């Protein structure tokens, strides 16, 4: 569970990031979840954009993905959201 200070630190890091993945009308697939999981293991922080043709809300989608891959929900802004998962082998982010 992230503290407020840790969440604020991750938000500031994600502020300059571009979305790496997009979710459209196909929604969540096993392949998409695997890609998110692999990306989080390599980078620890990911920003995802939910396209307008998607049927789900960005916050709902973020929480569903976070539960599926064991990540922490950081924030949701409009149609984008940020997830964090501490890497086992590639630890890059030092949380306060």
N, C-alpha and C positions, 0 to 999 in steps of 0.2 A: 504494500500500500504506500503510495506516494504522499509525502507531507506537502503542505502548501508551498513551502520554500523550494522543494524539489520540483514541484509542478511548475512554479514560476520560472525556474531555471530552464526547464525543458521547453516551455512556451517561448522564451526568449531565443533559444536555439532554433526552434522551428519557424520562427518569424521570417527568417530569410530563406528558408527552404522552399523549393518548388515541389508540387505534388509529384510523386514517383509513380503512383498507380491511379487508375480511374475505374470506377464501378459504374456500369451502365445497366441496360435493361435485363441483361443476363443474371444480374445479382451476384450472390456469392456461390462460387463453385469450389470444389475440392482443390483444383489446380490453383485457383486464385489464392486460397488460404495458404497453400504450400509456398507460393511465391512470397507472400507477406511474411511468413514465418522465416524463410531463408534470408530475406532482406533484413529483417529485424536481428537475426543472428549476426549478420555481417556489419550492420550499421547502428543498431539499437534504437533508432528513431526514424519513424516513417510518417510522411504526410500523404494522405489519400484524398482524391477529389471524387465526389459523387455527381455523376452527370445528371442533367435535367430529365432525361428519359428514364431514369431509375425510379422505381415505385416506392423505395424506402427513404426515410429521413436519414440525414448524415449522422446524427447522434445515435439513433437506433442501430444503424449499420456499424458504427464504431464500437459500440458496446458488444454487439454480436461477434464481431471479428476478434475483439480483445478476449472475450470468453473462449473462443475457439482456439486461439493460438497461445493463450496464457500471457497476454500483454496487459499493460496498464493504459487506460484511457487518459490522455493528457488534456485535450481540448477539442472543441468543435466550433468552427467559425463559418457560418453560412453553409456552403455545400462542401467544405473541407474539414478533415479531422486529423488529429495527430495521435499516434500510439507509441509507447515506449516499452521495450523489453530488454532487460539486462542480458548481455551476451555471455555465454559460458566460456567461449574461447577468444573472442575479439573485443574485450572490454575497452571502450573508447571514451565513454562519458563518465566523468566523476561527478556524482551528485553531492550537493552541499549537505 
